């Protein structure tokens, strides 16, 4: 059990910083574009959608980017939940 707990923490700690940037980028570009579209300025901010979908200038990751984001987030959710479930119940003593 300790070995599994250590591996979950190691995996979670390794991928969390790497996945933070693309997830934040997806979150912010999606929100900013929605704000622009709500103000009838969506046409001027189409470049935000390119970033949101994974098109980074010469690097076009549109076919892969959503799957990488989704798999990464799913992995973080699973490892985080499993770590949370493994924590001992701490009861408040009165």
MDAnalysis code that builds the backbone (N, CA, C; Angstrom):
import MDAnalysis as mda
import numpy as np

u = mda.Universe.empty(282, n_residues=94, atom_resindex=np.repeat(np.arange(94), 3), trajectory=True)
u.add_TopologyAttr("name", ["N", "CA", "C"] * 94)
u.add_TopologyAttr("resid", np.arange(1, 95))
u.add_TopologyAttr("resname", ["UNK", "UNK", "UNK", "UNK", "UNK", "UNK", "UNK", "UNK", "UNK", "UNK", "UNK", "UNK", "UNK", "UNK", "UNK", "UNK", "UNK", "UNK", "UNK", "UNK", "UNK", "UNK", "UNK", "UNK", "UNK", "UNK", "UNK", "UNK", "UNK", "UNK", "UNK", "UNK", "UNK", "UNK", "UNK", "UNK", "UNK", "UNK", "UNK", "UNK", "UNK", "UNK", "UNK", "UNK", "UNK", "UNK", "UNK", "UNK", "UNK", "UNK", "UNK", "UNK", "UNK", "UNK", "UNK", "UNK", "UNK", "UNK", "UNK", "UNK", "UNK", "UNK", "UNK", "UNK", "UNK", "UNK", "UNK", "UNK", "UNK", "UNK", "UNK", "UNK", "UNK", "UNK", "UNK", "UNK", "UNK", "UNK", "UNK", "UNK", "UNK", "UNK", "UNK", "UNK", "UNK", "UNK", "UNK", "UNK", "UNK", "UNK", "UNK", "UNK", "UNK", "UNK"])
u.atoms.positions = np.array([
    [0.818, -1.194, 0.000],
    [0.000, 0.000, 0.000],
    [0.863, 1.259, 0.000],
    [1.936, 1.232, 0.762],
    [2.818, 2.391, 0.821],
    [3.483, 2.634, -0.521],
    [3.852, 1.551, -1.209],
    [4.489, 1.674, -2.521],
    [3.530, 2.322, -3.519],
    [2.258, 1.886, -3.511],
    [1.270, 2.459, -4.415],
    [1.021, 3.929, -4.084],
    [0.967, 4.250, -2.808],
    [0.759, 5.632, -2.383],
    [1.918, 6.509, -2.858],
    [3.145, 5.988, -2.740],
    [4.322, 6.733, -3.166],
    [4.305, 6.957, -4.674],
    [3.937, 5.931, -5.437],
    [3.899, 6.063, -6.894],
    [2.831, 7.041, -7.355],
    [1.672, 7.030, -6.712],
    [0.623, 7.985, -7.064],
    [1.089, 9.413, -6.822],
    [1.691, 9.635, -5.674],
    [2.196, 10.977, -5.365],
    [3.293, 11.394, -6.338],
    [4.163, 10.466, -6.661],
    [5.255, 10.760, -7.599],
    [4.700, 11.109, -8.979],
    [3.741, 10.322, -9.462],
    [3.123, 10.588, -10.764],
    [2.402, 11.931, -10.750],
    [1.602, 12.163, -9.734],
    [0.844, 13.408, -9.635],
    [1.786, 14.617, -9.571],
    [2.825, 14.501, -8.782],
    [3.788, 15.598, -8.634],
    [4.548, 15.856, -9.925],
    [4.803, 14.806, -10.708],
    [5.554, 14.966, -11.954],
    [4.721, 15.618, -13.047],
    [3.457, 15.244, -13.157],
    [2.674, 15.754, -14.282],
    [1.916, 17.037, -13.981],
    [1.659, 17.336, -12.730],
    [0.884, 18.538, -12.398],
    [1.523, 19.830, -12.919],
    [2.821, 20.068, -12.694],
    [3.399, 21.313, -13.212],
    [3.435, 21.371, -14.737],
    [3.617, 20.227, -15.375],
    [3.683, 20.179, -16.839],
    [2.315, 20.481, -17.445],
    [1.262, 19.987, -16.833],
    [-0.080, 20.157, -17.380],
    [-0.743, 21.461, -16.970],
    [-0.165, 22.150, -16.036],
    [-0.749, 23.399, -15.558],
    [-0.791, 24.457, -16.670],
    [0.274, 24.602, -17.414],
    [0.343, 25.637, -18.455],
    [-0.689, 25.427, -19.565],
    [-0.766, 24.243, -20.195],
    [-1.770, 24.101, -21.260],
    [-3.210, 24.188, -20.762],
    [-3.457, 23.694, -19.559],
    [-4.821, 23.791, -19.033],
    [-5.186, 25.242, -18.731],
    [-4.263, 25.997, -18.166],
    [-4.511, 27.420, -17.914],
    [-4.701, 28.189, -19.217],
    [-3.882, 27.864, -20.218],
    [-4.000, 28.524, -21.514],
    [-5.372, 28.251, -22.125],
    [-5.813, 27.012, -22.069],
    [-7.123, 26.652, -22.615],
    [-8.232, 27.371, -21.860],
    [-8.134, 27.402, -20.557],
    [-9.128, 28.070, -19.729],
    [-9.205, 29.567, -20.035],
    [-8.054, 30.230, -20.018],
    [-8.035, 31.686, -20.207],
    [-8.445, 32.105, -21.612],
    [-7.960, 31.410, -22.636],
    [-8.311, 31.794, -24.005],
    [-9.791, 31.560, -24.273],
    [-10.345, 30.484, -23.718],
    [-11.777, 30.234, -23.885],
    [-12.618, 31.309, -23.221],
    [-12.246, 31.671, -22.001],
    [-12.994, 32.707, -21.288],
    [-12.866, 34.064, -21.967],
    [-11.651, 34.422, -22.352],
    [-11.441, 35.732, -22.982],
    [-12.172, 35.840, -24.313],
    [-12.184, 34.739, -25.085],
    [-12.914, 34.799, -26.348],
    [-14.415, 34.940, -26.110],
    [-14.947, 34.273, -25.104],
    [-16.373, 34.397, -24.803],
    [-16.729, 35.818, -24.381],
    [-15.835, 36.441, -23.633],
    [-16.059, 37.844, -23.246],
    [-16.052, 38.734, -24.477],
    [-15.093, 38.497, -25.378],
    [-15.029, 39.286, -26.611],
    [-16.268, 39.059, -27.474],
    [-16.701, 37.815, -27.583],
    [-17.889, 37.508, -28.393],
    [-19.142, 38.137, -27.788],
    [-19.239, 38.163, -26.467],
    [-20.393, 38.775, -25.813],
    [-20.445, 40.275, -26.055],
    [-19.284, 40.880, -26.317],
    [-19.216, 42.315, -26.600],
    [-19.172, 42.593, -28.094],
    [-19.572, 41.613, -28.902],
    [-19.595, 41.731, -30.369],
    [-18.230, 42.085, -30.950],
    [-17.162, 41.576, -30.341],
    [-15.810, 41.805, -30.844],
    [-15.097, 40.484, -31.155],
    [-15.856, 39.423, -31.334],
    [-15.285, 38.105, -31.564],
    [-14.394, 38.031, -32.789],
    [-14.754, 38.759, -33.840],
    [-13.958, 38.739, -35.084],
    [-12.538, 39.256, -34.867],
    [-12.374, 40.193, -33.958],
    [-11.053, 40.767, -33.696],
    [-10.182, 39.846, -32.844],
    [-10.787, 38.867, -32.203],
    [-10.053, 38.009, -31.279],
    [-10.080, 36.539, -31.684],
    [-10.135, 36.287, -32.982],
    [-10.107, 34.904, -33.466],
    [-8.780, 34.222, -33.165],
    [-7.728, 34.998, -32.975],
    [-6.429, 34.418, -32.638],
    [-6.488, 33.694, -31.285],
    [-7.408, 34.134, -30.418],
    [-7.578, 33.440, -29.146],
    [-8.097, 32.018, -29.365],
    [-8.972, 31.860, -30.352],
    [-9.478, 30.522, -30.658],
    [-8.382, 29.624, -31.211],
    [-7.466, 30.211, -31.997],
    [-6.331, 29.417, -32.490],
    [-5.501, 28.879, -31.327],
    [-5.206, 29.725, -30.355],
    [-4.466, 29.279, -29.173],
    [-5.279, 28.270, -28.372],
    [-6.569, 28.527, -28.255],
    [-7.454, 27.652, -27.489],
    [-7.481, 26.236, -28.071],
    [-7.402, 26.144, -29.375],
    [-7.477, 24.843, -30.048],
    [-6.120, 24.171, -30.217],
    [-5.037, 24.879, -29.924],
    [-3.719, 24.259, -30.002],
    [-2.912, 24.634, -31.219],
    [-3.223, 25.741, -31.845],
    [-2.448, 26.198, -32.998],
    [-1.501, 27.291, -32.512],
    [-0.203, 26.942, -32.446],
    [0.799, 27.851, -31.891],
    [1.776, 28.257, -32.990],
    [1.341, 29.141, -33.860],
    [2.200, 29.590, -34.956],
    [2.528, 28.443, -35.904],
    [3.804, 28.092, -35.988],
    [4.241, 27.004, -36.874],
    [3.801, 25.639, -36.361],
    [3.541, 25.530, -35.068],
    [3.158, 24.251, -34.478],
    [1.639, 24.140, -34.436],
    [1.115, 23.256, -35.235],
    [-0.323, 23.055, -35.281],
    [-0.658, 21.730, -34.600],
    [-1.114, 21.822, -33.367],
    [-1.448, 20.637, -32.583],
    [-2.954, 20.468, -32.425],
    [-3.726, 21.048, -33.337],
    [-5.184, 21.042, -33.197],
    [-5.778, 19.640, -33.112],
    [-5.187, 18.671, -33.775],
    [-5.720, 17.308, -33.759],
    [-5.337, 16.560, -32.480],
    [-4.281, 16.994, -31.812],
    [-3.754, 16.273, -30.660],
    [-3.988, 16.997, -29.331],
    [-4.002, 18.302, -29.369],
    [-4.049, 19.140, -28.170],
    [-5.246, 18.846, -27.254],
    [-6.469, 18.732, -27.784],
    [-7.598, 18.452, -26.876],
    [-7.477, 17.101, -26.181],
    [-6.960, 16.115, -26.891],
    [-6.814, 14.787, -26.292],
    [-5.732, 14.785, -25.212],
    [-4.640, 15.489, -25.476],
    [-3.585, 15.588, -24.464],
    [-4.085, 16.316, -23.222],
    [-4.802, 17.408, -23.439],
    [-5.384, 18.150, -22.314],
    [-6.359, 17.272, -21.539],
    [-7.222, 16.589, -22.245],
    [-8.221, 15.744, -21.602],
    [-7.605, 14.578, -20.846],
    [-6.649, 13.887, -21.462],
    [-5.992, 12.764, -20.797],
    [-5.185, 13.222, -19.594],
    [-4.526, 14.361, -19.735],
    [-3.760, 14.896, -18.618],
    [-4.646, 15.274, -17.452],
    [-5.746, 15.944, -17.741],
    [-6.680, 16.339, -16.677],
    [-7.315, 15.110, -16.037],
    [-7.674, 14.130, -16.846],
    [-8.247, 12.899, -16.308],
    [-7.250, 12.185, -15.399],
    [-5.986, 12.149, -15.794],
    [-4.953, 11.530, -14.971],
    [-4.805, 12.262, -13.644],
    [-4.798, 13.589, -13.686],
    [-4.705, 14.367, -12.448],
    [-5.908, 14.129, -11.540],
    [-7.085, 14.040, -12.121],
    [-8.286, 13.792, -11.325],
    [-8.226, 12.412, -10.684],
    [-7.827, 11.416, -11.449],
    [-7.772, 10.052, -10.921],
    [-6.719, 9.923, -9.829],
    [-5.501, 10.412, -10.092],
    [-4.451, 10.279, -9.076],
    [-4.781, 11.110, -7.842],
    [-5.324, 12.303, -8.037],
    [-5.710, 13.134, -6.890],
    [-6.803, 12.497, -6.056],
    [-7.800, 11.921, -6.727],
    [-8.891, 11.259, -6.012],
    [-8.386, 10.034, -5.259],
    [-7.543, 9.232, -5.901],
    [-7.007, 8.045, -5.235],
    [-6.154, 8.426, -4.027],
    [-5.368, 9.485, -4.143],
    [-4.583, 9.934, -2.987],
    [-5.503, 10.405, -1.867],
    [-6.556, 11.111, -2.237],
    [-7.501, 11.615, -1.251],
    [-8.205, 10.470, -0.530],
    [-8.576, 9.434, -1.297],
    [-9.249, 8.287, -0.689],
    [-8.327, 7.482, 0.223],
    [-7.019, 7.562, 0.004],
    [-6.064, 6.813, 0.815],
    [-5.712, 7.504, 2.122],
    [-6.082, 8.758, 2.255],
    [-5.752, 9.458, 3.497],
    [-6.597, 8.897, 4.632],
    [-6.001, 8.740, 5.792],
    [-6.762, 8.204, 6.920],
    [-7.818, 9.206, 7.380],
    [-8.893, 8.674, 7.878],
    [-9.964, 9.535, 8.396],
    [-9.483, 10.208, 9.681],
    [-9.524, 11.503, 9.691],
    [-9.126, 12.253, 10.882],
    [-10.389, 12.758, 11.554],
    [-10.699, 12.203, 12.669],
    [-11.904, 12.592, 13.395],
    [-11.544, 13.612, 14.459],
    [-12.395, 14.567, 14.617],
    [-12.185, 15.592, 15.623],
    [-12.559, 15.001, 16.986],
    [-11.625, 15.062, 17.896],
    [-11.878, 14.558, 19.247],
    [-12.369, 15.695, 20.132],
    [-13.362, 15.387, 20.888],
    [-13.915, 16.411, 21.789],
    [-13.727, 15.986, 23.210],
])
